């Protein structure tokens, strides 16, 4: 803990170096999330990358950073940076994979951001891609526990759903809620996904359906849980100067921050405080010079409804124990105080784990570009994304800003 | 190929942005390479990270980038950035994993370099770590083919050794050598490893032993091949300004570059030209403003002897088909024209795949700091490292420079 205290002080006391260049998103692309049995990983990645490049009007980026968690375990394929670069017709460019469990997508975006902010590259691509439905469900579920502590949690039979069940159970106990109080998170996500052509579950659900949903690991039900899927999403990043000189439409990356916490639950001081979510958000607010009240919408990591509540609390949108109230009051709706999961979130857009962080970025950019269709938020200027790997172990937070 | 041509032009024509900060290595650490059955992955990583931090006199870095290839496949553990950060007493800091098959280590170092060069961080740690000997050899060999094209090579039974055998066979055929002509690579590596306390195989070998060595995949013998192992190596990077202000001993990172090629052999135009090795070296020479004749020693990727020959040719130390002559003439010895694998290389120091790139960096820094013991090169100023993922698919090249 001494290290943490030192670290927090050093991070929040210091200003970022003046060398840092401004970075913008100049193109986005995505595949629908679903069961793409006809498309190998490299094809999914290529589709998103080529779509983003076409959107940006860029032919030849300088690098490709691929966020992916499970290619090794489920497909026996690593080296997917080079694999996708080659298949996308970009062989030669710098490329490698970034892995941070379910936060792999945003970590890849952050790496791309660093490549441009440093001045090493002018134009790069970040892509998140995952293929999870070619394997048996048991195998996929078994692989997902790699996001937790394999030796001290997975080895003893604790699944990733089980870990979230422990957290939710504790939340209900400490704060006196009922599991039905979480229904608003799932209802909001499905309502928003209904208008998203790339979402996996485009069907609204009712509070009654939530109440009847099958329990997977008490108190987590099927409708507390996001569905896994195959998919890829990508963004082209460029220095703001380059984008301006080339007349590109821009979404500004106002902040990029990452932080970690203990991987195993038993190593944390406080189960219901997502320290890395708090820390990365705090760094992001400082970099952008904003506070939660300035954020117009929040693409949060609703892998399970409990994660939504804890993320809202850690990032300053709710007091401790009050995150779930935002769902109960529907303050998270498109017309609410703090809209979340505006295109369906992990819950209903689907959660191809290593791709999810890039879907969040792409969807936030859609909102800021006025390209969110029926779910368009009026006059939004600042959108935040938060991608969580493990049950809070690795958290990557970005703040995007509408240009002009 | 059109993309490649465009890319090469764009990369070599443009100067790096003036925003780029100077970056130095200020501390290094490593574990011996071996069969560490008593040490989990997180412990190996922690030992190297803590050793590098102690060497640098730094308590609290801002980020940790972990190069690793096989934790998911062999250990069922991902999210190892957060895992090692926590175990090393650094929980809270930014951390994630970088994967580029056997080039994961150098890719992690490059990510750390970008974090500092950008001005986002002043002090960070790069670590490469791998644990390969807790599993059965068949399982490990099977996992390693993930570095190749799993769907078009691995699926059909081609092992990673087999891929290198195809390359070596073609080299012998095209250039008219005998497999014994490669013996110098192995002899040099073992001779240098004999003086390296961290090497796995500290035993000199003779040309006769090489001739008698068991063939694994014709024409590759046991002594053409590097041995896998467990191990971790780490370096602390800081901005040169920060290092100067804090009175740290520095090794300058004069260049950092990465490039890719097709993953599958059948997708390459020319089997015996490592295009990504050539391209990343060309970019590195341009960034450092040097040419091969300025390089005092070269830590190359001798996973197999054929890779040494091809790497020497791609980076401009030998004409095409002449790389193996450098071994035949012993020009690669410590007192030769271009010393390689000065601490034993992959062949004899051992090859914990995702850690190897960081061992190369650490060993190059040892030479430049005058800390290479009995293997110390006199008056060396510039050292190059080249880390290869897959049989040439992802290549990361660095040039390090003695300070002062």
Contacts between the chains, C-beta under 8 A, distances in Angstrom:
chain1	res1	chain2	res2	distance
A	3	B	59	7.5
A	3	B	60	5.8
A	3	B	89	5.0
A	3	B	90	5.4
A	3	B	91	6.9
A	3	B	92	6.8
A	4	B	91	5.9
A	4	B	92	4.1
A	6	B	59	6.6
A	6	B	60	4.5
A	7	B	60	5.2
A	7	B	62	7.5
A	7	B	90	7.3
A	7	B	92	4.6
A	7	B	93	5.6
A	8	B	92	6.6
A	10	B	60	6.2
A	10	B	62	7.0
A	11	B	62	6.8
A	14	B	122	7.8
A	16	B	119	6.1
A	16	B	120	6.4
A	17	B	21	7.1
A	17	B	118	7.8
A	17	B	119	2.8
A	17	B	120	7.5
A	17	B	122	7.7
A	17	B	239	7.7
A	18	B	119	7.0
A	19	B	19	4.8
A	19	B	20	7.6
A	19	B	21	5.3
A	19	B	118	7.1
A	19	B	119	3.8
A	20	B	19	7.6
A	20	B	118	5.9
A	20	B	119	4.3
A	20	B	120	6.5
A	21	B	17	7.0
A	21	B	19	5.3
A	21	B	118	7.7
A	40	B	151	6.3
A	59	B	3	7.4
A	59	B	6	6.6
A	60	B	3	5.8
A	60	B	6	4.5
A	60	B	7	5.3
A	60	B	10	6.2
A	62	B	7	7.5
A	62	B	10	7.1
A	62	B	11	6.8
A	63	B	258	7.6
A	69	B	72	7.8
A	69	B	78	5.8
A	70	B	72	7.1
A	70	B	78	7.9
A	71	B	146	7.9
A	72	B	69	7.8
A	72	B	70	7.1
A	72	B	72	4.2
A	72	B	73	4.5
A	72	B	99	7.7
A	72	B	143	7.6
A	72	B	146	5.6
A	73	B	72	4.5
A	73	B	73	5.9
A	73	B	76	7.3
A	73	B	78	7.8
A	75	B	150	6.2
A	76	B	73	7.3
A	76	B	142	7.7
A	76	B	143	7.5
A	76	B	145	7.1
A	76	B	146	5.3
A	76	B	150	4.7
A	76	B	154	6.3
A	77	B	146	5.5
A	77	B	149	7.8
A	77	B	150	4.0
A	77	B	151	7.3
A	78	B	69	5.8
A	78	B	70	7.9
A	78	B	73	7.8
A	78	B	99	5.8
A	78	B	101	5.3
A	78	B	146	4.0
A	78	B	147	6.0
A	79	B	99	7.7
A	79	B	100	6.3
A	79	B	101	4.0
A	79	B	146	7.0
A	79	B	147	5.2
A	79	B	148	7.6
A	79	B	263	5.9
A	79	B	389	5.5
A	79	B	390	5.0
A	79	B	393	5.6
A	79	B	394	6.0
A	80	B	99	8.0
A	81	B	99	7.9
A	81	B	100	5.9
A	81	B	260	6.9
A	81	B	394	6.3
A	82	B	100	7.4
A	82	B	260	4.0
A	82	B	261	7.0
A	82	B	262	7.7
A	82	B	263	5.3
A	82	B	276	7.8
A	82	B	389	7.1
A	82	B	390	6.6
A	82	B	393	4.0
A	82	B	394	4.6
A	83	B	149	7.0
A	83	B	263	4.9
A	83	B	393	7.6
A	85	B	260	5.0
A	86	B	260	6.8
A	86	B	261	7.5
A	86	B	262	4.8
A	86	B	263	6.2
A	86	B	267	6.6
A	86	B	393	7.9
A	89	B	3	5.0
A	90	B	3	5.4
A	90	B	7	7.4
A	91	B	3	6.9
A	91	B	4	5.9
A	91	B	260	6.0
A	91	B	261	6.2
A	91	B	262	5.7
A	92	B	3	6.8
A	92	B	4	4.1
A	92	B	7	4.6
A	92	B	8	6.6
A	92	B	259	6.1
A	92	B	260	6.3
A	92	B	261	7.3
A	92	B	275	7.2
A	92	B	276	7.4
A	92	B	279	6.2
A	93	B	7	5.6
A	93	B	259	7.1
A	93	B	260	6.3
A	94	B	257	7.7
A	94	B	258	4.0
A	94	B	259	6.0
A	94	B	260	6.9
A	95	B	100	8.0
A	95	B	258	7.6
A	95	B	260	4.9
A	95	B	394	6.8
A	96	B	98	6.1
A	96	B	99	6.7
A	96	B	100	3.9
A	96	B	103	7.5
A	96	B	104	7.8
A	96	B	107	4.5
A	96	B	258	7.0
A	96	B	389	7.9
A	96	B	394	6.1
A	97	B	98	7.2
A	97	B	99	4.2
A	97	B	100	6.6
A	98	B	96	6.1
A	98	B	97	7.2
A	98	B	98	6.2
A	98	B	99	7.6
A	99	B	72	7.8
A	99	B	78	5.8
A	99	B	79	7.7
A	99	B	80	8.0
A	99	B	81	7.9
A	99	B	96	6.7
A	99	B	97	4.2
A	99	B	98	7.6
A	99	B	99	5.6
A	100	B	79	6.3
A	100	B	81	5.9
A	100	B	82	7.4
A	100	B	95	7.9
A	100	B	96	3.9
A	100	B	97	6.6
A	101	B	78	5.3
A	101	B	79	4.0
A	103	B	96	7.4
A	104	B	96	7.8
A	107	B	96	4.5
A	111	B	111	6.0
A	111	B	114	7.3
A	114	B	111	7.3
A	114	B	114	4.3
A	114	B	115	5.6
A	114	B	118	5.1
A	114	B	120	6.2
A	115	B	114	5.6
A	117	B	118	4.2
A	117	B	119	7.3
A	117	B	120	6.5
A	118	B	17	7.7
A	118	B	19	7.1
A	118	B	20	5.9
A	118	B	21	7.7
A	118	B	114	5.1
A	118	B	117	4.2
A	118	B	118	3.5
A	118	B	119	7.6
A	119	B	16	6.2
A	119	B	17	2.8
A	119	B	18	7.0
A	119	B	19	3.8
A	119	B	20	4.3
A	119	B	117	7.3
A	119	B	118	7.6
A	120	B	16	6.5
A	120	B	17	7.4
A	120	B	20	6.5
A	120	B	114	6.2
A	120	B	117	6.5
A	120	B	256	7.8
A	122	B	14	7.8
A	122	B	17	7.7
A	142	B	76	7.7
A	143	B	72	7.6
A	143	B	76	7.5
A	145	B	76	7.1
A	146	B	71	7.9
A	146	B	72	5.5
A	146	B	76	5.3
A	146	B	77	5.5
A	146	B	78	4.0
A	146	B	79	7.0
A	147	B	78	6.0
A	147	B	79	5.2
A	148	B	79	7.6
A	149	B	77	7.9
A	149	B	83	7.0
A	150	B	75	6.2
A	150	B	76	4.7
A	150	B	77	4.0
A	151	B	40	6.3
A	151	B	77	7.3
A	154	B	76	6.3
A	239	B	17	7.7
A	256	B	120	7.8
A	257	B	94	7.7
A	258	B	63	7.6
A	258	B	94	4.0
A	258	B	95	7.6
A	258	B	96	7.0
A	259	B	92	6.1
A	259	B	93	7.1
A	259	B	94	6.1
A	260	B	81	6.9
A	260	B	82	4.1
A	260	B	85	5.0
A	260	B	86	6.8
A	260	B	91	6.0
A	260	B	92	6.3
A	260	B	93	6.2
A	260	B	94	6.9
A	260	B	95	4.8
A	261	B	82	7.0
A	261	B	86	7.5
A	261	B	91	6.1
A	261	B	92	7.2
A	262	B	82	7.8
A	262	B	86	4.7
A	262	B	91	5.6
A	263	B	79	5.9
A	263	B	82	5.3
A	263	B	83	4.9
A	263	B	86	6.2
A	267	B	86	6.6
A	275	B	92	7.2
A	276	B	82	7.8
A	276	B	92	7.3
A	279	B	92	6.1
A	389	B	79	5.5
A	389	B	82	7.1
A	389	B	96	7.9
A	390	B	79	5.0
A	390	B	82	6.6
A	393	B	79	5.6
A	393	B	82	4.0
A	393	B	83	7.6
A	393	B	86	7.9
A	394	B	79	6.0
A	394	B	81	6.2
A	394	B	82	4.6
A	394	B	95	6.8
A	394	B	96	6.1
